[in-house]
Amino acid sequence: MLGSHPELSVGMSCERAIESLGHGAVDCSGCVLRGAHAQQPSACELVRLNSGALLRVEIASSERAADRFYWLGAIAEAVQGEPLPVGLVRAMDLLCWATGASLAALWVRGALRGEPILTALAGPGRQAVASQTQLDAGWGIPGIVLANAQTTTSADIGNDARRARRGLRKLGGYTCVPLGGADGPLACVELAWSSKGLPSPEHSTLLDSVAPILRDRIQRSRVETRDRLIAQMSAARAAGAQDVNSLDGAARAFAEALKNIATARNVHVLLAPSDSGVEPRVISTNEREATSLCPVAGDVLGCGKLHNEGCQSLGRRRRDWPGQCRRLPTVIEAPNCVPLVADGRFLGSVVIDLGATPQPEGIGLASLLDACCEGARQLLPVATPIERQPTEGPRLSIRCFGPLEVSIDGTAVPLEAFSRRKARTLLGLLLLQAGRPVTASSLSEALWPEVSEDVGRNRLHGVVHCLRQVIEPHPESKRWLHVRNDGELYHFNKDAPHTIDLFRFDVLLREAHEHGNANGIQRQEACLAQAVELYGADLFSDEPYLDGFERARIELRRRCLDAHRTLARLRAARGDVDGALQTLRRGLAHDQHDEELQLDRMRLLCQLGRSAEALATYEQYAEQCKTALGVPPSDEMQRLRQTLA
C-alpha cells in the first residue's frame, strides 16, 4: 500500500512516481503482487481504492494475467472500502466469480481454542456447508490447514475421517489455503468446484496474491477491535462514574462497550462464582432483562457447549438449543454465547443479543470472540481471586506427555490402584480443561458415547469416586482438594499443590512468546528449550482412540514442532549450528514429515559444507513422502536439492 500523496495520481507508473518523489520515497520491492519492480519500475501503476489509499498493481502482458490483476484489485477494494464483515463476504463472492467456484468460505482461527469459525461464505453452493459454522481445532479440512499451515487440495483429502464434511463430499475440485501470521495462520480460505481437476495453476496464483491482503485486513481488524473496546470501556467508566476497582463496574463498562462495537440489541455479562456457593451475578445493558435472566444464570454458565466448544451462535430455533440455554428469557431470540476466559481462568460468559440473526447463523462469531477475549483481560485484574488451598499436604505430580503417569510425594501410583480404567481417562479430560469447569453430561458423553445420558451420569459418579480415592489426600473427609465440583460442574483445582507437565508446557510457550515480542531472545530460547524437553512423547499415548484426546494431541504436537523450529533458528542465529541441528533432529523424531524442519536441516548442513548429508536428508525425505503420502517434496525443497547437485 502507498499512502495518498498530492504528487501521486491514478495511472501513474512507478517509474514516474520515483521521478516525482525521489527513489527512496517509493518502495517497489514490496508490491503485493511480488513483481520485480525494482528492475522494471515502469511495469506497474497506481490504482486508487475507495478508502483513499493507493495500491500498486503490475501491468500484465497477457490477457489472462490482466484478468487476475483486475480481480485482485476488486478484492482489495472490497475489504478496504467496506465494513469488515460486508467486505469479507464481498471478497468471497468475487473469488467465486473469478474462479468459477461453487462456494468460497473464509474460516478465522478462534482466539481461545484455535477452532475454525466461519466468517464469510458465498457462492451458489454455500448452502451445502452453511449448517457448519464451527469446527473442532485440528478437524475438518480448515482445522487441519490452520494446524499444519499447509495448503490442502482435492488430491490430499483421501479417506481421512477428520477431513470429511458431508456438504463437500459431492463436490469435485477443492482447495484450502492458509493465511499465515507471525504465530501461525490467522485464517484460511477454501474454494470448491463442481468439476474435478481444479484448482488450476491460475487459481492458485490468484489465491497466493489474495492471501496477504485478507490476512493483513483480518489482523488489522483484531487490533482495531481491541483498541476500540479499551477506549470505549474507559469512556463508559468515566461517563458512568464506575469504580475501576469494582468487578461489577468494569463488567458494566465492558457490556456497554461491546454493545456499541457489535451493534447489538443488548449484552448480558454472566459472572461465574469463584469457587463457593455464591450465586452468579448478571450485569446487563437492559436491567429488565437482567432481572429475568438472574434465576437461570447458573444453568447458562453450566452449558456443556459453552465450556467445551468455546463459543456458539444459538440461532432462532430454540428447540435446537442445549437444554440449559432453553431457559433463557424468550425476549432473547437469537443469542451468541461467548465465554470470558483470561489466563486460563473462567470468569463467566457473555450473552450477546444481536436482535437479528446473520445468514448463516454464527457468521460474526469470530469478531465477538476477539472482543470478549480482550474484555476478559480487562476484567481479570478486578475479578475476585479464587480461594486458594493451603500448600501443606501431599503434592500431586502428573505426566501427560507419553502414557499418563501419576505420583504423590514422589511415589508412583501403580495402574492397579485405579480400580476403574476410566478414572485415568476422566483425569485426562479434566486436565485438558486446565481448571475450567465441564458438565457431567459432557464428561459422560466423552467416556461412554454409546449409552444414554442417565446411564452415563450414573457411571460417572462411580468413576469420580474411584479417582478421588486414589489422588485425594483425605477422601474420607470429602473435602476435595484436586477434583472438585459445584453440582454437575467438575473441574481440576489448579490452586492445589501440583506439578503437571501439560500446564508447565503451556506456561513456557506463552512466556517464550512474550519474551520474543519484547526482544528478550535469551529468555525466549531458555523457555523454548525447557518446553521441548517436557514434550517427551505425544499426549496420553496410552489412550490413542479417544476423540477429545486426539484433537488436543494434534494441536499440542503442532505447538511442539513450532517450538523446535523457533528454537533451532535462535540457536543458529547466535552461531550454535550443532545445537540447532540437534534441535531439528529431536523435532523430526516427533514428526518426520514436517517439511519446514527438514528444509531448515538441509540449509544448516549446507552452511557447514556438509552437502552429502544434506542430499541424503532430501533423498530420505523424498522416499518418505512417496511411500506415506504419494506426493513429491515441495518445489522449494526440490530447488534446494538442485543447487546441491
C-alpha angles and dihedrals in degrees: 000000000000122000118237113273129180092232094051120083136184112270093022112138121235088244091059091043090054090052091050100044105022128260095275094055096065120051107199094175092075097060112148088230092055091232121166093250095148087069097037110022093167089067095080139054139196121258122190119227127207089257090064094249123125122237121201110225127186117237107234126213097208125066092229092054091046089057089052092054090048091056091044091054092046092051092047089050092050096053094041100043102040132062105275101254091047092043094051093050089048090050091053090049090052091049089055091051093046096049104026089240121164091221140006122195134181117209118193121204111247114246095228110037103010092244117155112254120193108239105165132017132179143155137077092280096051094110088068091073103019092104093062109066095152133042131187116260110272094013131102117026093282090052092051093046091051090049097045100032090222131123115250124203136180091276092059099051101078118151098314104143091211090064100049120108114175095223093058100048095089095048123096118211121032141174135173118194125193121229100218126218137176092273098036131290116339091198144338136228121219126195126187131189132196090226125070124235095054148157098060122208088258090056091050091050091051092050091049089054094045095048098076092046093054093040094052092046093051092047092049090049091055092052091046091050091051093047093046092050094050092047094047093046089054091048092047091051091050094046094048096038088236119180105246089207093056118092091209091051093048091046091051091051089049092050092051093047093048091048090057096044094047093038085229128171091229139344123212121193113202110199113205120223112253104236106309139080093276114132117246117257128229121214112185144171086228115051094193092057090042090059092055091043096054097077092054099037092101091054092050092049088052094055109133094214091055093055099037104038100033099227140007144188109223099197126204100292100092091186088068094054122103111269096254093050094055087073091069112117112274091237087072099076109171111009130183111215118204128175123235105226127161129168089355092304123123107223098172138277141281124230108203115194106197092180090227131050119233117225115272096030114248095027093134097040097108094060091047089052091051090052093047092049089056090044091054090052089053092049097045097079092057098037116116107262116245112253106259124221120235112268095227118099134060118330117231116218122191129181112203101171105086119000113353108265125186128191134171119210089345095308114118116235108227121230092244090062087075102074088192121045090209088067089072091047090050090052090053092050092051092047091053089059089058095215097323114130119250127193125250090237092055092049094047091048091052092048099040110017092165098061133073121269093252093051091046093052092050090052091046093058090056093048092048089052091051093049093049092050089059106041105024114094095217109020093163090066092052089221097135116211103176111017106044134171141192102204107299094352116095129188142165110248106235091186094067116092108276146139113214122169093208092059093043091050091056093047092050094051091049091049091048090053092049092049090048091053090049093047091247092146097165093051091044090054092048092051093048092049091054092046096053089046090057092052099078096154140345120302116281093346090181089064102055100155108051109108094215091054094045093056091050090043092057093049094046092048089053091051090047092052091047089052092051091049094050093043092051092051092049091051092047091049092058092046101261095127094156090053090048092052091050090051091051091049090053091049092050089053086067095046120005091186095064099118097192090059090047091050093049090050092052092048093051092048089052090052089055091049091246095133094153091059090046090053091047089052090053095047092049093048093046090054091049091051092049094047101040104028106019092229135103124244118277122282090252092056092045091052090052090051090052091054089053093049 
